[in-house]
Amino acid sequence: MEENALRWSSGETKSKLPGLHWIDPHVHILPPGRMRGLVRWVKKFTPGFPVDEDITAGEIIAGVRESQIPLFFNLVFPLWEEETEDLNLFNRDLCAGIPEAVPFGSLHIETPDKASETRRCIEEYGFLGMKLHPYAQRFPAFGEEMNPLFEVLDKLEKPLLVHTGFDVFYGTYMDFGDMEQVIRNYPGMQVVAVHALFPRFRLAHRLLQEYPNFWLDMTNSISCMRIFLDIQVRRREFPADTASLEMDLLGENFEYFYRLFEDFPGRIMYGTDYPVGFGYHPALLDDLLSFKFPDAAQRMLLAGTAEKLLERCSYPIRRSD
Ligand SMILES: [Zn+2]
């Protein structure tokens, strides 16, 4: 109980990070109706999830500031086509008033003129890039219908964030062949695999090796690995207790989880899904620090890689510190 309460309190992160800040590439501030839907959905599989369905943008921002996050990516995605334009406008207006926010736009597979909407988001609204959540949006992210989106992002050399991984949880899958083809065909577009293909870290490692325009965001994956390791320890201590747990899916990917940080810390970021992730910033920072990655890798994960991406995509940072 106490541990749960602790994971859900905002607060100091800087004291754990001397001389360092944390850029969060994965935050969701949505319009009230969508926020309510998202929190309700999380509560369905996490009873007791301590976030109010009516959490406001102001409360989310207050939490981000309390945890001393100087910059974050705000991600939206339409569940149906009719919502697309309004949602992108919402993110434009919201982020205009929040100096820490870096807005991303989104599209639906049925958006009639994907190129125009993408250009509007980047050139007119000043968004950094676009985000797709194929599992929640219920369409393939890398099908050829989305080519107009890729063409614009490729030309403008902007990022595409795509939800990847946690297939078992969502009860669906992604065509990684299509994904790789898109990464290869649009070398100017920076493809960020959100959740790092969890748990396909071997594939993630190979793609990082082959494609300089491929990046990872470790949102939720770090905490899942921390939980996985805890269970491994408990399994040794109380084998009967946890024998039924199906934690073997990591298999050969386990070794590659560590190799990612050894070989490519400069293309890995660490986000949180705040306020609907595995906890608030201080607890999720503890999850990362528990792995004791080398200092230089931690710095890249927490801020260096995001700064590199912003610079690579010529995004003007408005924050003052
Ligand atoms: Zn998310």
Residues whose N, C-alpha, C, O or C-beta is under 5 A from the ligand:
A	BS01	ZN	D273
